[in-house]
Amino acid sequence: MAVDNQTHGTDTLCYPTWKEPYTGHFVPYHKQVPNRTALKHYENLKYLTFMHQRGTTREKLQASKELAICEKKLQRCYIHVNFSNEQFLEDKKPIDKNWSQP
């Protein structure tokens, strides 16, 4: 999704903090792949947490706003009927490994 920072006057890290009309392709609920989406949001969570801890004051403020959005999106994935927690735990290991390196 293209983010127009000039119009909204803010820099986003992962998620826009303003409402935009949905322009994507609708996927029926039973055909959605929540594990793939959860991994994307989980990696965003790691990045936003990092920015919240080590970013500039402006980045920390923006990260705190986006962390709430990210956690909400992750929760939606976790409760999806097609979500597999065992698969997610296995698939997130490389992400955890990448973010644990100094």
Beta strands, then each sheet from edge to edge (+ up, - down):
end
